[in-house]
Amino acid sequence: MYLFKLDRMPDLLSMVIFHELAREGVEALIIVSPEKPMISVGYFQDVFQEINLDYLKKTGLPLFRREVGGGTTYLDENQIFYQVIYSPQNRKLPQTIKQAYEVLSQPPLRAHERFGIKARFREVNDLVTEGGKKIGGEGGANIGQCLVFVGSMLMDFDYYTMSRVAKIPDEKWRDKVFKSLEENLTTMKRESGELPDRREVQDVLIEEFRKVLGPLEKAELAPDFLRRAKELERKMQSPDFLYGKRKKEVGSLKIKSGLNLIFGQHKAQGGLIRTIQEVNGPPEGGMIQDLSISGDFTLIPKESLKEGLEISILGSRREKYELLPRIAKFMDSRDKEMPGVTTEDILLALGLKE
Amino acid sequence: MEVGGYLLPDDLWYHKEHFWVKLDGDVATVGVTDFFQKLAGEISYLELPSEDDEYTADDVIGTVETGKWVGKIYCPISGTITEVNSEVLDNPAIVSLDPYGKGWLFKLKASDLSELEKLFKGESALKWQEEEIRKKAK
């Protein structure tokens, strides 16, 4: 297996390399960081629904759609990315998704430990500290004829920029996104008190991967290969691939495994209703543990928004049949007026279909 | 029949990438096996082919995403897509709940039924599934 220790690469190219190597069937470990900040979205994400494209335009942050799943991620040089590419015929390496996570999560976990940070793998695809904070994310895919396993070590993280990137229906909720990220996501710098040396992190990570992957032969990217990778980059930057409509219909931001912020909005006859929900568990069926509703609808008295409607929803599973009677009870109460808004409208604003 | 805790109905043909085929005349219904859905985990998104698209056996014709993985959907035999299950596109969890029933993925009009000979059925399916469990699920 080859080792491509690339250090810093031009932003998009840093993430294109593993896609091209996998397409060409090259078994390799790649260690890389993007030279400049960039945004990466999962294969199935709806960019228009989930990304604050105005912010990206204003700041010049490039957007990339990876062929790996998951949600929106902010990438920069303070994150060390590892990508393992191997053939399914390679019997020395994991043959199933479950095994891949079990085996290939070990090198980054041991690397963290060598920097004094005890971490473990937590379902579905996070590396978390003893305190339960996410310190790395992982993912996998079949690309070309290869299996690809990817992840990152967060030396440091720009919480502010990440909190700006998600598209949310109401700007006043940006702080909520920022706080949730800061509370649930940590970094090597935060855990150990200082920014580790990137060369050292790379070397330790490679050393740990060598124990699992076996001998690694150092390799360079040939000019011909780079030409093909740039060609692939052009394809992956095509509007069809980058902006093509995917299936997601409700905006969301995964903070860590099992904790999602979900944004919804719906235009009712009585006005626009926007919601932000903090959901503990899966987006469908998880518990709504925090919620804010806003918009230009009329509700009298206005206190009944927080004390009535929001309370009726809090603590419920995000599931139509559990929410329906709770919301209906509030909507049917006679001590409030909410003209032009029905129970069904609230459900739609929560992102739950009719 | 059940093999090592995975359902494997006797009357279906099986493709090596864990897709099943059920034949009605020359129309094949295609879905994923119980083994596939259990190893993949909960399916969150599916990308399926469009009606009237033509494919050859073993072509990659779609994508499946679980919390852990983005994988490929293969065409088990050659033919033209006649119907796509819109219900699983709206609610991919159905695939995990009922992989051999409501969780079917697409139907195609087979162009060469002799290709079924390359798939596993009956005794050969049993052996193949046992080998896959030994390699991937132990």
Interface residues (C-beta under 8 A of the other chain):
Chain A: G42 Y43 F44 E67 V68 G69 Q95 T96 I97 K98 Q99 Y101 E123 V124 N125 G139 G140 A141 N142 R246 K247 K248 S257 P282 E284
Chain B: L39 A40 G41 E42 S44 Y45 L46 E47 T63 E65 T66 G67 K68 W69 V70 G71 K72 L89 A93 K135 K136 A137
